[in-house]
Amino acid sequence: MEPRNLTIVALILVFGIGGMSFSAGEFTIQGIGLAGLLGVFLNLVLPRKKVTAASQDA
């Protein structure tokens, strides 16, 4: 397991189960919707492992 993936899953669970909410004006998102968007955002933002020539040969 990669630390990146564990971080993403942990934050999704905390936001989804914990009932976090985000409000901007009259717009509010909470629960599983917020957790899903957070997962997509973190997946795009957090760095991935760099693929090297040595790891491609294995």
A tleap script that builds the chain and sets N, CA, C and O, in Angstrom:
source leaprc.protein.ff14SB
mol = sequence {
  NMET GLU PRO ARG ASN LEU THR ILE VAL ALA
  LEU ILE LEU VAL PHE GLY ILE GLY GLY MET
  SER PHE SER ALA GLY GLU PHE THR ILE GLN
  GLY ILE GLY LEU ALA GLY LEU LEU GLY VAL
  PHE LEU ASN LEU VAL LEU PRO ARG LYS LYS
  VAL THR ALA ALA SER GLN ASP CALA
}
set mol.1.N position { 0.832 -1.186 0.000 }
set mol.1.CA position { 0.000 0.000 0.000 }
set mol.1.C position { 0.880 1.254 0.000 }
set mol.1.O position { 1.859 1.349 0.741 }
set mol.2.N position { 0.515 2.181 -0.824 }
set mol.2.CA position { 1.239 3.443 -0.903 }
set mol.2.C position { 0.679 4.422 0.121 }
set mol.2.O position { -0.531 4.462 0.342 }
set mol.3.N position { 1.551 5.213 0.748 }
set mol.3.CA position { 1.075 6.220 1.708 }
set mol.3.C position { 0.087 7.203 1.082 }
set mol.3.O position { -0.823 7.689 1.754 }
set mol.4.N position { 0.269 7.490 -0.197 }
set mol.4.CA position { -0.633 8.406 -0.904 }
set mol.4.C position { -2.065 7.865 -0.894 }
set mol.4.O position { -3.011 8.597 -0.603 }
set mol.5.N position { -2.214 6.593 -1.212 }
set mol.5.CA position { -3.542 5.983 -1.252 }
set mol.5.C position { -4.161 5.890 0.139 }
set mol.5.O position { -5.361 6.109 0.302 }
set mol.6.N position { -3.351 5.570 1.134 }
set mol.6.CA position { -3.859 5.496 2.502 }
set mol.6.C position { -4.345 6.858 2.977 }
set mol.6.O position { -5.355 6.950 3.675 }
set mol.7.N position { -3.641 7.902 2.607 }
set mol.7.CA position { -4.047 9.255 2.979 }
set mol.7.C position { -5.380 9.613 2.344 }
set mol.7.O position { -6.261 10.162 3.006 }
set mol.8.N position { -5.527 9.307 1.076 }
set mol.8.CA position { -6.769 9.612 0.367 }
set mol.8.C position { -7.940 8.871 0.998 }
set mol.8.O position { -8.985 9.471 1.252 }
set mol.9.N position { -7.782 7.585 1.253 }
set mol.9.CA position { -8.863 6.788 1.836 }
set mol.9.C position { -9.210 7.274 3.236 }
set mol.9.O position { -10.387 7.366 3.584 }
set mol.10.N position { -8.195 7.587 4.048 }
set mol.10.CA position { -8.442 8.048 5.411 }
set mol.10.C position { -9.237 9.352 5.411 }
set mol.10.O position { -10.191 9.497 6.175 }
set mol.11.N position { -8.853 10.292 4.564 }
set mol.11.CA position { -9.565 11.567 4.533 }
set mol.11.C position { -10.981 11.421 3.990 }
set mol.11.O position { -11.891 12.105 4.457 }
set mol.12.N position { -11.181 10.547 3.016 }
set mol.12.CA position { -12.530 10.296 2.510 }
set mol.12.C position { -13.414 9.741 3.630 }
set mol.12.O position { -14.557 10.170 3.788 }
set mol.13.N position { -12.897 8.804 4.393 }
set mol.13.CA position { -13.678 8.225 5.496 }
set mol.13.C position { -13.988 9.263 6.572 }
set mol.13.O position { -15.117 9.334 7.059 }
set mol.14.N position { -13.008 10.054 6.940 }
set mol.14.CA position { -13.223 11.075 7.974 }
set mol.14.C position { -14.269 12.088 7.516 }
set mol.14.O position { -15.169 12.436 8.281 }
set mol.15.N position { -14.159 12.561 6.286 }
set mol.15.CA position { -15.117 13.548 5.784 }
set mol.15.C position { -16.502 12.932 5.602 }
set mol.15.O position { -17.505 13.569 5.924 }
set mol.16.N position { -16.572 11.707 5.092 }
set mol.16.CA position { -17.862 11.067 4.824 }
set mol.16.C position { -18.594 10.654 6.086 }
set mol.16.O position { -19.781 10.942 6.236 }
set mol.17.N position { -17.904 9.985 6.993 }
set mol.17.CA position { -18.537 9.499 8.219 }
set mol.17.C position { -18.705 10.628 9.234 }
set mol.17.O position { -19.693 10.664 9.967 }
set mol.18.N position { -17.753 11.537 9.277 }
set mol.18.CA position { -17.777 12.615 10.256 }
set mol.18.C position { -18.804 13.695 9.991 }
set mol.18.O position { -19.052 14.534 10.857 }
set mol.19.N position { -19.397 13.694 8.828 }
set mol.19.CA position { -20.428 14.676 8.527 }
set mol.19.C position { -19.898 16.066 8.262 }
set mol.19.O position { -20.554 17.050 8.602 }
set mol.20.N position { -18.723 16.170 7.663 }
set mol.20.CA position { -18.159 17.482 7.334 }
set mol.20.C position { -19.063 18.175 6.319 }
set mol.20.O position { -19.744 17.522 5.528 }
set mol.21.N position { -19.060 19.500 6.355 }
set mol.21.CA position { -19.825 20.259 5.373 }
set mol.21.C position { -19.030 21.476 4.937 }
set mol.21.O position { -18.196 21.992 5.682 }
set mol.22.N position { -19.297 21.922 3.734 }
set mol.22.CA position { -18.644 23.095 3.157 }
set mol.22.C position { -19.737 23.993 2.600 }
set mol.22.O position { -20.595 23.549 1.837 }
set mol.23.N position { -19.696 25.246 2.984 }
set mol.23.CA position { -20.708 26.193 2.523 }
set mol.23.C position { -20.042 27.375 1.848 }
set mol.23.O position { -18.996 27.855 2.285 }
set mol.24.N position { -20.661 27.831 0.783 }
set mol.24.CA position { -20.235 29.045 0.092 }
set mol.24.C position { -21.511 29.762 -0.341 }
set mol.24.O position { -22.124 29.411 -1.349 }
set mol.25.N position { -21.894 30.758 0.426 }
set mol.25.CA position { -23.155 31.442 0.137 }
set mol.25.C position { -24.319 30.518 0.443 }
set mol.25.O position { -24.425 29.985 1.547 }
set mol.26.N position { -25.185 30.330 -0.531 }
set mol.26.CA position { -26.325 29.433 -0.340 }
set mol.26.C position { -26.001 27.997 -0.743 }
set mol.26.O position { -26.811 27.095 -0.531 }
set mol.27.N position { -24.832 27.785 -1.318 }
set mol.27.CA position { -24.414 26.450 -1.749 }
set mol.27.C position { -23.784 25.700 -0.577 }
set mol.27.O position { -22.890 26.221 0.090 }
set mol.28.N position { -24.250 24.484 -0.329 }
set mol.28.CA position { -23.693 23.652 0.739 }
set mol.28.C position { -23.516 22.232 0.209 }
set mol.28.O position { -24.405 21.682 -0.440 }
set mol.29.N position { -22.374 21.661 0.492 }
set mol.29.CA position { -22.141 20.256 0.159 }
set mol.29.C position { -21.632 19.572 1.414 }
set mol.29.O position { -20.819 20.133 2.148 }
set mol.30.N position { -22.112 18.356 1.660 }
set mol.30.CA position { -21.740 17.662 2.886 }
set mol.30.C position { -21.793 16.153 2.679 }
set mol.30.O position { -22.290 15.666 1.663 }
set mol.31.N position { -21.279 15.436 3.648 }
set mol.31.CA position { -21.352 13.987 3.661 }
set mol.31.C position { -20.602 13.324 2.530 }
set mol.31.O position { -19.466 13.681 2.218 }
set mol.32.N position { -21.263 12.343 1.915 }
set mol.32.CA position { -20.614 11.516 0.901 }
set mol.32.C position { -20.303 12.310 -0.367 }
set mol.32.O position { -19.344 11.993 -1.071 }
set mol.33.N position { -21.098 13.337 -0.667 }
set mol.33.CA position { -20.803 14.176 -1.831 }
set mol.33.C position { -19.498 14.924 -1.667 }
set mol.33.O position { -18.684 14.982 -2.589 }
set mol.34.N position { -19.300 15.500 -0.483 }
set mol.34.CA position { -18.056 16.204 -0.188 }
set mol.34.C position { -16.890 15.232 -0.154 }
set mol.34.O position { -15.807 15.544 -0.648 }
set mol.35.N position { -17.098 14.066 0.420 }
set mol.35.CA position { -16.035 13.056 0.493 }
set mol.35.C position { -15.627 12.595 -0.908 }
set mol.35.O position { -14.441 12.389 -1.164 }
set mol.36.N position { -16.575 12.433 -1.801 }
set mol.36.CA position { -16.265 12.037 -3.173 }
set mol.36.C position { -15.466 13.086 -3.911 }
set mol.36.O position { -14.496 12.768 -4.598 }
set mol.37.N position { -15.874 14.344 -3.771 }
set mol.37.CA position { -15.129 15.430 -4.411 }
set mol.37.C position { -13.727 15.561 -3.820 }
set mol.37.O position { -12.766 15.826 -4.543 }
set mol.38.N position { -13.613 15.376 -2.519 }
set mol.38.CA position { -12.304 15.420 -1.877 }
set mol.38.C position { -11.392 14.323 -2.428 }
set mol.38.O position { -10.211 14.565 -2.676 }
set mol.39.N position { -11.938 13.118 -2.619 }
set mol.39.CA position { -11.152 12.013 -3.159 }
set mol.39.C position { -10.631 12.303 -4.550 }
set mol.39.O position { -9.472 12.024 -4.855 }
set mol.40.N position { -11.475 12.857 -5.392 }
set mol.40.CA position { -11.060 13.206 -6.753 }
set mol.40.C position { -9.994 14.294 -6.710 }
set mol.40.O position { -8.988 14.209 -7.414 }
set mol.41.N position { -10.211 15.319 -5.882 }
set mol.41.CA position { -9.258 16.414 -5.764 }
set mol.41.C position { -7.899 15.924 -5.272 }
set mol.41.O position { -6.867 16.272 -5.846 }
set mol.42.N position { -7.896 15.118 -4.210 }
set mol.42.CA position { -6.625 14.617 -3.675 }
set mol.42.C position { -5.914 13.701 -4.661 }
set mol.42.O position { -4.685 13.700 -4.738 }
set mol.43.N position { -6.677 12.930 -5.405 }
set mol.43.CA position { -6.077 12.040 -6.398 }
set mol.43.C position { -5.359 12.836 -7.485 }
set mol.43.O position { -4.344 12.384 -8.015 }
set mol.44.N position { -5.873 14.005 -7.816 }
set mol.44.CA position { -5.233 14.845 -8.821 }
set mol.44.C position { -4.054 15.633 -8.262 }
set mol.44.O position { -3.085 15.888 -8.977 }
set mol.45.N position { -4.128 16.022 -6.983 }
set mol.45.CA position { -3.136 16.921 -6.399 }
set mol.45.C position { -1.934 16.198 -5.802 }
set mol.45.O position { -0.798 16.631 -5.999 }
set mol.46.N position { -2.159 15.121 -5.089 }
set mol.46.CA position { -1.050 14.442 -4.408 }
set mol.46.C position { -0.110 13.791 -5.421 }
set mol.46.O position { -0.565 13.219 -6.411 }
set mol.47.N position { 1.191 13.877 -5.179 }
set mol.47.CA position { 2.160 13.337 -6.150 }
set mol.47.C position { 2.125 11.815 -6.221 }
set mol.47.O position { 1.906 11.132 -5.220 }
set mol.48.N position { 2.342 11.311 -7.408 }
set mol.48.CA position { 2.415 9.859 -7.633 }
set mol.48.C position { 3.869 9.432 -7.645 }
set mol.48.O position { 4.779 10.260 -7.701 }
set mol.49.N position { 4.071 8.115 -7.590 }
set mol.49.CA position { 5.431 7.593 -7.705 }
set mol.49.C position { 5.942 7.836 -9.111 }
set mol.49.O position { 5.192 7.712 -10.079 }
set mol.50.N position { 7.197 8.177 -9.225 }
set mol.50.CA position { 7.799 8.337 -10.541 }
set mol.50.C position { 8.230 6.964 -11.051 }
set mol.50.O position { 8.835 6.181 -10.319 }
set mol.51.N position { 7.916 6.684 -12.297 }
set mol.51.CA position { 8.280 5.410 -12.908 }
set mol.51.C position { 9.694 5.540 -13.470 }
set mol.51.O position { 9.978 6.432 -14.271 }
set mol.52.N position { 10.570 4.643 -13.040 }
set mol.52.CA position { 11.932 4.647 -13.528 }
set mol.52.C position { 12.143 3.487 -14.492 }
set mol.52.O position { 11.326 2.567 -14.552 }
set mol.53.N position { 13.213 3.530 -15.231 }
set mol.53.CA position { 13.519 2.464 -16.190 }
set mol.53.C position { 13.752 1.135 -15.466 }
set mol.53.O position { 13.385 0.081 -15.985 }
set mol.54.N position { 14.349 1.171 -14.290 }
set mol.54.CA position { 14.621 -0.047 -13.538 }
set mol.54.C position { 13.341 -0.722 -13.080 }
set mol.54.O position { 13.264 -1.951 -13.072 }
set mol.55.N position { 12.319 0.062 -12.692 }
set mol.55.CA position { 11.075 -0.525 -12.220 }
set mol.55.C position { 10.222 -1.037 -13.377 }
set mol.55.O position { 9.377 -1.908 -13.170 }
set mol.56.N position { 10.419 -0.523 -14.582 }
set mol.56.CA position { 9.666 -1.006 -15.734 }
set mol.56.C position { 10.158 -2.367 -16.180 }
set mol.56.O position { 9.382 -3.135 -16.749 }
set mol.57.N position { 11.438 -2.699 -15.939 }
set mol.57.CA position { 11.987 -3.968 -16.357 }
set mol.57.C position { 11.512 -5.122 -15.488 }
set mol.57.O position { 11.514 -6.267 -15.940 }
set mol.58.N position { 11.112 -4.855 -14.272 }
set mol.58.CA position { 10.717 -5.917 -13.323 }
set mol.58.C position { 9.395 -6.532 -13.694 }
set mol.58.O position { 8.919 -7.435 -13.006 }
savepdb mol mol.pdb
quit
